[in-house]
Amino acid sequence: MNKRLFHDEEGFSTVGMVVALLVTLALVFSSAQIYQVNSAAATIQNVADAAALSAENEVAEFYIVAHVCDAIILSLSLTGIAAYGIGIAALCTPVTTPYAETFLKAGSDIFKARNNFAEKAAAGLNTLQKLLPFFAAANAASVVSANSGGSMNASYVGIAILLPFEGKEITVGPTEASEELEEKVAEEKEDLQEAGKEAEEAAKEANAEKEKAFQADCGAAPDYCMYERAERLAILSPQENPLYTTSETWDFSVALKRAQAYYPSRLAVETPVDNSLESQADSALRKRFYAYAIAEIEKGYVHEDEENFDAHFPLLPKNTTEMKGTPLYTEVVYPKTENASGEQIMHAWSGCPGMTEGSSRGLGSISEMDSGGFKKCASCEFSVTSFGKIAAASTSIQNGFEHHYRIVAEAAAAYEKARKKYSPHAEEVKTTAGELFEKARKALEEAISYRFEVKPPGRFGSISMVANLANSPTSTNFANLFVNSDSTLGTQAAISAATLVPDSSEEGESVISSFLDNVSNESSCLDFGLANAVLDLWSFLLSAYTKGQESLEEGIKKAIEFIPFASESGLGIWAANAFSKLIETIGLQPANLEALKPVLVNSAHVLTADDSGFARQILQIKCSYLALYGSGSGDIFSTAVSQIEGKALESIEGLEGEIVIASIEFLGEGGPSIPITIPLPSSAMSVAGDLISSVADTLRGITSSCSGLKRWE
């Protein structure tokens, strides 16, 4: 052998170099072709992944629609119950009766609207979830078709199936508690209204007497009144002689305490007006009157709370006749003398000059003098009527403290009488309203505890099946002489799976909030007079689904502020506050609004979750790594595809551009009607049934005509 053929002195031969280069190039081009084949396989897998995600995305959107319907049902329930609660409060006073009629009728209409909407929404959602397999299949087919072409001139066909294929029927929740509320209000309405009317009239009487007493005590200042007289005639501190500007903050005890402070001060500072004997006598008698007044008025009391009023304002005598009915008439405190003629004389006080004209005969009383046998003292002119004149002087005219005190005392007695008439009616109102509010509480708890139980098709996930029908040569886009260019890639297939997982972003809340805001805006544009207050309430309570207790309380607060609950009886304010406090105890929590987003998962996760025969067989093939034809289950895909096709074509009969889930007929006939519509996916409307049937036929053809088909993976 000629060694120089492959070797020379320079280190390598020309032939060796050529062989090495050819081997290297063959390996490079072979590797490149393998890469191209693998790229084609990877591309079809990506298409299958996209198909699975697009199918499951339809399920995610269904959950949002269900959330919206759930939110509307909850908001209608809350609004109806709130309208009843506010209507109950308005029944408690005659002045708010027109509002009661409006809110109670609105509550009844809203319950009907809620029930009607719930039934239609459940039916609409059930219809929609029956369409989900079609939407998913159509969307997946559209995505698969859109990915055809490219550098390999791919011709993809594919479809997706939801697992489970059928959803659980959605049913309407319980309404027993709200029905009981309606029935109970209808039964008690007239009695509650009548009791409120009687309480209002009695309260009006009582408040009129209180106002009269307030004016006599200090309300008339700076004109004559107890406050003005005490300030002018007695030496009292501001604490003992307070000034109030309104009867709402004043009470009867103020007047009593003022009188109890006034008389000790008057007694302490009492002096004759001048040095005349008449003034000295009057001063002496006034001291007796003040001493008596101190003892009597100390016996007074005022006991008052929300339920009862009990008071005693001792009346001071205003004339001689009344004086005779008091201890002033019988007390033995007046000095007696006997003159030279043997006549008995009674004196107003021990300092009377007339006492020097006779001999002392001890002490006597006015009643003794009234019995006869006494001569009038020429100095003090003391007589039975003297004391009556003292009392009358300060009681019968406005510049006397006792005049205004008597007005207060008489008003207190009349006020107590009116309060006693008011109390049983007020108690009836509070008892009846309280029972109705308790019914409202149960209705609220029922409404809050109920949510649509949504278990649609595809809740476990979706399985996509994609095939590439293009019989492309392996040398496509890479023709060369180093590898065999006559071979083809053949029909390629891939399977993928997707499922839904919660998204921690605020997208779900934003989508639902935006939709509810649109509904709220539609309702706010309507004009229905007083019913607008109810519409505003509903508009506000729509946000309670996403914000919870805060929106519930705020919405009811605004509705209550719309009604003038202030009245003589105060029962309207009491009822409004009672209902507001009840609402505060509900504890409404925002709904879980995490958006669901589709993600790719191992198909085993989806197949394991579903217990259908299709899922079990596919899982068995996947787990055992058997070839589709070798497993004896070559018609599994054909059966699945036929199932999708049949359900899809059945579900789209009569399909138009949108599905009306339900309409909100808020206040009955003539009231606002707001439809909840779902536009159909554009892909679904464009492909309709033709593409589904075409894809189904193609996929069935693949499994029946291709020999040696490798397992889908």
C-alpha positions in Angstrom: 0.0 0.0 0.0 1.2 3.4 -0.8 1.5 5.1 2.5 1.7 8.5 0.8 -1.9 8.1 -0.3 -3.1 9.2 3.2 0.1 10.7 4.6 2.7 13.0 3.5 5.5 14.9 5.2 3.3 18.0 5.7 1.0 16.3 8.2 -2.3 15.4 6.4 -3.5 14.2 3.0 -6.0 15.9 0.7 -8.3 12.8 0.7 -8.3 12.7 4.5 -9.3 16.3 4.7 -12.1 15.7 2.3 -13.4 12.7 4.2 -13.2 14.5 7.5 -15.1 17.5 6.1 -17.8 15.3 4.6 -18.3 13.5 7.8 -18.5 16.7 9.7 -20.9 18.3 7.3 -23.1 15.2 7.3 -23.2 15.3 11.1 -24.0 19.1 11.1 -26.8 18.8 8.6 -28.2 15.7 10.3 -28.2 17.5 13.6 -29.9 20.5 12.0 -32.5 18.3 10.4 -33.1 16.6 13.8 -33.4 20.1 15.3 -36.0 21.0 12.7 -38.0 17.9 13.3 -37.9 18.6 17.1 -38.8 22.2 16.5 -41.9 21.1 14.5 -42.8 18.8 17.4 -42.3 21.6 19.9 -44.4 24.0 17.9 -47.4 21.7 17.8 -47.1 21.3 21.5 -47.2 25.1 21.9 -50.3 25.2 19.8 -51.9 22.5 21.9 -51.0 24.5 25.0 -52.5 27.6 23.6 -55.7 25.7 22.7 -56.0 24.3 26.2 -55.5 27.8 27.8 -58.1 29.4 25.4 -60.6 26.7 26.2 -60.2 27.1 30.0 -60.4 30.9 29.7 -64.0 30.5 28.8 -64.6 28.8 32.1 -62.8 31.6 33.9 -65.1 34.2 32.3 -68.2 32.1 33.3 -67.1 32.4 36.9 -67.1 36.2 36.5 -70.6 36.2 35.1 -71.8 34.0 38.0 -70.2 36.4 40.5 -72.0 39.3 38.9 -75.4 37.5 39.1 -74.6 36.5 42.7 -73.7 40.2 43.5 -77.0 41.4 42.0 -79.1 38.8 43.9 -77.3 39.7 47.2 -77.7 43.5 46.6 -81.4 43.0 45.8 -81.9 41.0 48.9 -80.1 43.6 51.0 -82.0 46.4 49.4 -85.4 44.7 49.9 -84.7 44.0 53.5 -83.3 47.5 54.1 -86.3 49.0 52.5 -88.5 47.0 54.8 -86.5 48.0 57.8 -86.6 51.7 57.0 -90.3 51.3 56.2 -90.9 49.7 59.6 -89.1 52.6 61.2 -91.2 55.1 59.2 -94.5 53.4 60.4 -93.6 54.4 64.0 -94.6 58.1 63.5 -97.5 59.6 61.5 -95.2 62.3 59.9 -93.2 59.6 58.1 -96.1 57.4 57.0 -95.9 58.4 53.3 -92.2 57.3 53.4 -93.3 54.1 55.0 -95.7 53.3 52.2 -93.1 54.0 49.6 -90.3 51.9 51.2 -92.6 49.0 52.1 -94.0 48.8 48.6 -90.5 49.1 47.2 -89.3 46.3 49.5 -92.1 44.0 48.2 -91.3 44.9 44.6 -87.6 44.3 45.2 -88.2 40.9 46.7 -90.3 40.0 43.6 -87.6 41.4 41.4 -85.0 39.4 43.4 -86.9 36.2 43.1 -87.6 36.7 39.4 -84.0 37.6 38.7 -82.7 34.7 40.7 -84.8 32.2 38.8 -83.9 33.7 35.4 -80.3 34.1 36.3 -80.1 30.4 37.4 -81.7 29.4 34.2 -79.5 31.7 32.2 -76.4 30.5 33.8 -77.4 26.9 33.3 -77.9 27.7 29.7 -74.6 29.4 29.5 -72.7 26.6 31.2 -74.2 24.2 28.7 -72.7 26.3 26.0 -69.3 26.3 27.6 -68.1 23.1 25.9 -69.0 24.6 22.6 -67.3 28.0 23.4 -64.2 26.1 24.6 -64.1 23.9 21.5 -64.7 26.8 19.2 -62.2 29.0 20.8 -59.6 26.2 20.8 -60.3 25.4 17.2 -60.0 29.0 16.3 -56.7 29.4 18.1 -55.3 26.2 16.5 -56.4 27.3 13.0 -54.8 30.7 13.5 -51.4 29.1 14.1 -51.3 27.2 10.8 -48.7 28.2 8.2 -45.3 29.4 9.3 -42.0 28.2 8.0 -43.1 24.5 8.0 -46.4 25.3 6.2 -48.2 23.6 9.1 -51.9 22.7 8.8 -53.1 22.4 12.3 -56.5 21.1 13.3 -57.5 20.7 16.9 -60.2 20.8 19.5 -60.5 21.0 23.3 -62.7 19.2 25.8 -63.7 20.4 29.2 -63.5 18.2 32.2 -66.0 17.5 33.5 -68.0 17.9 30.3 -71.2 18.8 32.1 -71.7 21.3 35.0 -73.8 21.0 38.1 -77.2 22.6 37.8 -77.5 26.0 39.5 -80.5 26.4 41.8 -82.2 29.3 43.5 -81.4 29.8 47.2 -83.9 29.9 50.2 -86.3 32.9 50.6 -88.3 31.7 53.6 -87.0 34.4 56.0 -87.8 37.3 53.6 -91.2 35.9 53.0 -91.8 35.7 56.7 -90.7 39.3 57.0 -93.2 40.4 54.3 -96.1 38.5 55.9 -95.3 39.8 59.4 -95.1 43.4 58.3 -98.4 43.0 56.4 -100.0 41.6 59.6 -98.6 44.2 62.0 -98.6 47.3 59.8 -101.9 48.8 60.7 -101.6 48.2 64.5 -98.0 49.6 64.5 -99.2 52.6 62.6 -102.1 53.2 64.9 -100.0 52.8 68.0 -97.5 55.3 66.5 -100.3 57.8 65.9 -101.6 57.5 69.5 -98.1 57.8 70.9 -97.5 60.8 68.7 -100.6 62.6 70.0 -99.8 61.9 73.6 -96.2 63.0 73.0 -97.4 66.2 71.4 -99.5 66.9 74.5 -96.5 66.1 76.8 -94.1 68.2 74.8 -96.5 71.1 74.8 -96.6 71.0 78.6 -92.8 70.7 78.8 -92.4 73.7 76.6 -94.8 75.7 78.7 -92.9 74.7 81.8 -89.6 75.5 80.2 -90.8 79.0 79.2 -92.0 79.6 82.8 -88.7 78.4 84.2 -86.1 80.1 82.0 -87.1 80.0 78.4 -88.8 83.5 78.6 -85.6 85.2 79.8 -84.9 88.1 79.9 -88.6 88.5 80.4 -90.3 87.4 83.6 -89.7 83.8 84.5 -88.3 81.8 87.4 -84.7 82.4 86.2 -85.2 86.1 85.8 -87.0 86.5 89.2 -84.3 84.5 91.0 -81.5 86.5 89.4 -83.2 89.7 90.4 -84.5 88.8 93.9 -82.1 86.2 95.2 -78.4 85.8 95.6 -77.7 82.5 93.6 -74.7 81.2 91.7 -74.9 80.3 88.0 -74.9 76.7 89.1 -78.0 77.3 91.3 -79.7 79.5 88.7 -78.7 78.0 85.3 -80.0 79.3 82.0 -81.1 76.9 79.2 -81.8 78.0 75.7 -83.9 75.1 74.5 -86.4 72.7 76.1 -84.6 69.8 74.4 -81.8 70.0 76.9 -83.9 71.3 79.8 -85.9 69.0 82.1 -88.3 69.6 85.1 -85.7 68.9 87.7 -84.0 72.2 86.6 -87.0 74.2 87.8 -87.4 72.2 91.0 -83.7 72.6 92.0 -84.0 76.3 91.2 -86.9 76.7 93.5 -85.2 74.7 96.2 -82.2 77.1 96.0 -84.4 80.2 95.7 -86.4 80.1 98.9 -83.4 79.7 101.3 -81.8 82.6 99.6 -84.9 84.8 99.8 -85.3 83.9 103.5 -81.7 84.9 104.2 -82.0 88.3 102.5 -85.5 89.2 103.4 -85.9 92.7 104.8 -88.7 95.2 104.9 -89.1 97.5 101.9 -89.1 100.5 104.2 -89.6 101.5 107.9 -93.3 101.5 107.8 -95.2 99.2 110.1 -97.0 97.7 107.1 -93.7 96.8 105.4 -92.3 95.3 108.6 -95.4 93.2 109.0 -95.3 92.1 105.4 -91.7 91.2 105.7 -92.4 89.1 108.8 -95.1 87.2 107.1 -93.0 86.7 104.0 -90.3 85.1 106.2 -93.0 82.7 107.5 -94.0 82.0 103.9 -90.4 81.4 102.8 -89.7 79.1 105.7 -92.8 77.1 104.8 -91.9 77.1 101.2 -88.4 75.7 102.0 -89.9 72.8 103.9 -92.5 72.1 101.3 -90.4 72.3 98.2 -87.8 70.1 99.7 -90.4 67.4 99.5 -90.5 67.7 95.7 -88.8 65.2 93.3 -88.5 64.5 89.6 -87.8 60.9 88.4 -87.6 60.6 84.6 -86.2 58.2 82.1 -87.1 57.1 78.6 -89.9 55.0 79.8 -91.5 56.8 82.8 -92.0 60.2 84.4 -92.8 60.7 88.1 -92.6 64.1 89.7 -94.0 66.1 92.6 -94.0 69.8 92.7 -95.5 70.9 96.0 -97.9 73.8 95.3 -97.7 76.9 97.5 -101.0 78.7 98.5 -102.0 81.5 96.2 -104.8 82.9 98.3 -106.4 82.8 101.7 -108.6 79.8 100.8 -105.6 77.7 99.8 -103.6 79.0 102.8 -106.2 77.5 105.1 -105.4 74.1 103.7 -101.7 74.3 104.8 -99.8 74.2 108.0 -99.5 78.0 107.7 -103.1 78.1 108.9 -102.6 76.0 112.0 -99.0 76.6 113.1 -98.9 78.3 116.5 -96.2 81.0 116.0 -98.0 84.4 116.3 -97.8 86.3 119.6 -101.0 87.2 121.3 -101.8 90.0 123.8 -104.8 91.2 125.8 -105.6 94.9 126.1 -107.0 96.6 129.1 -110.5 96.0 127.9 -109.9 92.2 127.9 -109.9 91.9 124.1 -107.4 89.5 122.5 -105.2 90.7 119.8 -102.9 88.6 117.5 -99.8 90.2 116.0 -97.9 89.4 112.8 -94.5 89.2 114.5 -93.0 89.7 118.0 -91.6 93.1 117.1 -95.0 94.7 116.5 -95.3 97.9 118.5 -98.9 97.0 119.4 -97.6 94.3 121.8 -96.7 96.9 124.3 -100.3 98.0 124.7 -101.4 94.8 126.4 -100.2 91.8 128.4 -98.8 88.8 126.6 -101.0 85.8 126.2 -98.6 83.4 124.5 -98.8 82.2 120.9 -101.6 81.5 118.6 -102.4 80.4 115.0 -104.3 81.9 112.2 -107.0 79.3 112.5 -107.5 80.4 116.1 -107.8 83.9 115.1 -110.3 82.8 112.3 -112.5 81.2 115.0 -113.4 84.7 116.2 -112.9 86.8 119.3 -109.8 88.6 118.2 -109.5 92.3 117.6 -107.3 93.5 114.8 -104.0 95.1 115.9 -104.0 98.8 115.1 -100.2 98.7 114.4 -99.6 95.6 112.2 -103.3 95.1 111.2 -102.7 91.3 111.1 -105.8 89.4 110.1 -106.8 86.0 108.6 -106.5 87.5 105.0 -103.0 89.0 105.6 -101.2 85.8 104.7 -103.4 85.2 101.7 -102.5 88.6 100.4 -98.8 87.8 100.8 -99.2 84.6 98.7 -101.5 86.2 96.1 -99.1 89.1 95.6 -96.4 86.9 94.2 -98.6 84.2 92.6 -101.2 86.1 90.7 -99.0 88.5 88.8 -96.1 87.8 86.5 -93.5 89.6 88.6 -93.8 87.0 91.3 -91.5 83.9 91.4 -94.4 81.8 92.7 -96.5 82.7 89.6 -94.1 81.0 87.3 -93.3 78.2 89.7 -97.0 77.3 89.8 -97.1 77.2 86.0 -94.2 74.7 86.1 -95.9 72.7 88.8 -99.2 72.5 86.9 -97.4 71.7 83.7 -95.5 68.9 85.4 -98.7 67.3 86.5 -100.2 67.6 83.0 -96.9 66.3 81.5 -97.0 63.3 83.8 -100.5 62.5 82.7 -99.6 62.8 79.0 -96.6 60.6 79.5 -98.7 57.9 81.2 -101.0 58.0 78.2 -97.9 57.9 75.9 -96.1 55.0 77.5 -98.3 52.1 76.6 -98.5 53.2 73.0 -94.8 53.7 72.8 -94.2 50.4 74.4 -96.4 48.7 71.8 -94.5 50.5 69.0 -91.1 49.4 70.3 -92.2 45.8 71.0 -93.9 45.4 67.5 -91.1 47.2 65.7 -88.5 45.2 67.6 -90.2 41.9 66.5 -90.2 43.0 62.9 -86.6 44.1 63.1 -85.8 40.6 64.3 -87.5 39.2 61.3 -85.4 41.5 59.2 -82.2 40.2 60.9 -83.1 36.6 60.0 -83.8 37.7 56.4 -80.4 39.4 56.3 -78.6 36.3 57.7 -80.4 34.2 55.1 -79.4 36.5 52.3 -75.8 36.7 53.3 -75.4 33.0 53.9 -76.7 32.2 50.4 -74.4 32.2 47.4 -74.8 30.6 44.0 -73.0 27.2 44.1 -71.2 27.2 40.7 -69.7 24.0 39.4 -69.5 24.5 35.6 -68.0 22.3 32.9 -64.3 22.6 32.9 -64.0 23.3 36.6 -61.3 20.6 36.7 -59.6 21.8 33.5 -59.5 21.3 29.8 -57.7 18.8 27.5 -56.7 19.9 24.0 -55.9 17.6 21.1 -54.1 19.1 18.1 -52.8 17.5 14.8 -50.7 18.8 12.0 -51.9 17.4 8.7 -49.2 19.0 6.6 -47.0 16.1 5.2 -44.0 18.3 5.0 -40.6 16.9 3.9 -38.0 16.9 6.6 -35.8 19.0 4.4 -38.4 21.9 4.2 -36.5 25.2 4.4 -33.3 23.1 4.7 -32.7 21.2 1.5 -29.2 19.6 1.2 -27.3 16.6 -0.2 -25.9 15.4 3.2 -29.2 13.8 4.5 -32.1 11.9 2.9 -34.5 14.5 1.6 -37.2 12.1 0.5 -38.6 11.5 4.1 -41.5 13.4 5.6 -42.4 14.5 9.1 -45.8 12.7 8.8 -48.9 13.6 10.8 -48.0 15.1 14.1 -50.2 15.2 17.2 -50.0 16.7 20.7 -52.1 16.8 23.8 -52.1 19.5 26.5 -54.1 20.4 29.6 -54.9 23.6 31.5 -56.8 24.3 34.7 -57.8 27.4 36.7 -55.9 28.8 39.7 -56.6 31.9 41.8 -54.9 35.1 40.7 -53.7 37.2 43.7 -54.1 40.4 41.6 -57.2 42.7 42.0 -58.3 41.9 38.5 -61.4 40.0 39.6 -62.6 42.7 41.9 -61.9 45.3 39.3 -63.9 43.5 36.6 -66.9 42.9 38.9 -66.8 46.4 40.5 -66.7 47.9 37.0 -69.7 45.9 35.9 -71.7 46.7 39.1 -70.7 50.4 38.7 -72.3 50.3 35.2 -75.5 48.8 36.6 -75.5 51.4 39.3 -75.0 54.2 36.8 -77.9 52.9 34.7 -80.2 52.9 37.8 -79.1 56.4 38.9 -80.2 57.9 35.5 -83.8 56.9 36.1 -86.4 59.2 37.7 -89.0 57.7 39.8 -89.7 60.4 42.4 -89.5 59.2 46.0 -88.6 55.7 44.8 -85.3 57.3 43.7 -84.2 57.0 47.4 -84.6 53.2 47.1 -82.8 53.2 43.8 -80.0 55.1 45.4 -79.9 52.6 48.2 -79.7 49.7 45.8 -77.0 51.5 43.8 -75.0 51.9 47.0 -75.6 48.3 48.2 -74.3 46.9 45.0 -70.8 47.7 46.3 -71.5 45.7 49.4 -70.6 42.6 47.4 -67.1 43.8 47.0 -66.7 46.0 50.1 -68.8 44.2 52.7 -70.1 45.7 56.0 -68.8 49.2 55.4 -70.9 49.7 52.3 -74.0 48.1 53.9 -73.9 50.5 56.9 -73.1 53.5 54.8 -75.9 52.8 52.3 -78.6 52.4 55.0 -77.3 55.5 56.8 -77.8 57.6 53.7 -81.3 56.2 53.2 -82.3 56.9 56.8 -80.9 60.5 56.5 -83.3 61.0 53.6 -86.3 60.6 55.8 -87.3 63.3 58.4 -87.6 61.0 61.4 -87.7 63.8 64.0 -91.1 64.0 65.6 -92.9 64.7 68.9 -92.7 61.1 70.1 -89.1 60.5 69.0 -90.2 56.9 68.1 -89.1 57.4 64.5 -85.5 58.3 65.6 -85.6 55.4 68.1 -86.7 53.0 65.3 -84.1 54.3 62.8 -81.3 53.9 65.4 -82.5 50.5 66.4 -82.4 49.3 62.8 -79.0 50.9 62.2 -77.6 49.1 65.3 -79.1 45.8 64.0 -77.2 46.4 60.7 -74.0 46.9 62.6 -74.2 43.4 64.1 -74.5 41.6 60.7 -70.8 41.5 59.9 -71.2 41.2 56.1 -67.9 40.1 54.6 -66.8 40.9 51.0 -67.1 38.0 48.6 -63.9 36.2 47.5 -63.2 38.0 44.2 -59.9 36.5 43.3 -59.8 36.2 39.5 -59.3 32.7 38.1 -56.7 32.4 35.4 -55.9 29.4 33.2 -52.5 27.8 33.6 -50.8 24.8 32.0 -50.6 21.6 34.0 -49.7 18.0 33.5 -52.8 16.4 31.9 -52.7 13.8 34.6 -53.9 16.4 37.1 -56.9 17.2 35.1 -57.7 13.6 34.1 -57.4 12.4 37.7 -59.9 15.0 39.0 -62.6 13.8 36.5 -64.2 10.4 37.0 -65.7 10.1 33.5 -64.9 7.1 31.3 -63.1 9.3 28.8 -60.8 10.7 31.4 -60.0 7.3 32.9 -59.1 5.8 29.6 -56.9 8.7 28.5 -55.2 8.6 31.9 -54.6 4.9 31.5 -53.0 5.3 28.1 -50.9 8.2 29.4 -49.7 6.3 32.4 -49.0 3.0 30.7 -47.2 4.6 27.7 -49.1 2.3 25.3 -49.5 3.3 21.7 -53.0 4.5 20.9 -53.6 1.6 18.5 -51.8 -0.9 20.6 -54.0 -0.2 23.6 -57.1 -1.3 21.9 -58.6 2.1 22.6 -58.2 3.7 19.2 -61.7 5.1 19.2 -61.3 7.0 22.5 -60.4 10.3 20.7 -63.0 9.7 18.0 -65.7 9.2 20.7 -64.6 12.3 22.6 -64.5 14.4 19.5 -67.9 13.1 18.4 -69.2 14.0 21.9 -67.9 17.5 21.7 -69.3 17.9 18.2 -72.8 16.7 19.2 -73.1 18.8 22.3 -71.7 21.8 20.6 -74.1 21.6 17.6 -77.0 21.0 19.9 -76.1 24.0 22.2 -75.8 26.6 19.4 -79.2 26.1 17.9 -80.8 29.5 17.6 -77.7 31.2 18.9 -77.5 35.0 18.3 -74.9 37.7 19.1 -75.5 37.7 22.9 -77.1 35.7 25.7 -79.6 37.5 28.0 -78.9 36.0 31.4 -81.7 37.9 33.1 -83.3 41.3 33.5 -83.5 43.3 36.7 -87.0 44.6 37.0 -86.3 46.7 40.1 -89.7 48.2 41.0 -92.2 46.0 39.2 -94.1 47.0 36.2 -93.2 50.5 35.0 -90.0 50.4 37.0 -86.5 50.3 35.6 -85.5 47.2 33.7 -81.8 46.5 33.4 -80.7 43.4 31.3 -77.7 41.4 32.1 -76.3 40.2 28.8 -73.3 38.2 27.8 -71.8 38.8 24.3 -70.8 35.6 22.7 -67.1 35.2 21.9 -66.3 36.4 18.4 -64.5 33.2 17.7 -67.6 31.2 18.6 -69.8 33.3 16.3 -67.4 33.2 13.4 -66.8 29.4 13.4 -70.3 28.4 14.4 -71.0 24.8 13.7 -69.1 24.5 10.4 -65.6 24.7 11.8 -66.5 22.4 14.7 -67.9 19.7 12.3 -64.9 20.1 10.0 -62.4 19.8 12.8 -64.2 16.8 14.2 -64.3 15.0 10.9 -60.6 15.6 10.4 -59.6 14.4 13.9 -61.7 11.3 13.5 -60.1 10.6 10.2 -56.6 10.8 11.7 -57.3 8.1 14.3 -59.0 5.8 11.7 -56.6 6.1 8.8 -53.1 6.6 10.1 -51.1 3.5 10.8 -48.2 3.4 13.2 -49.5 6.6 14.9 -47.5 7.2 18.0 -49.1 8.1 21.3 -50.3 11.6 21.8 -48.1 13.5 24.2 
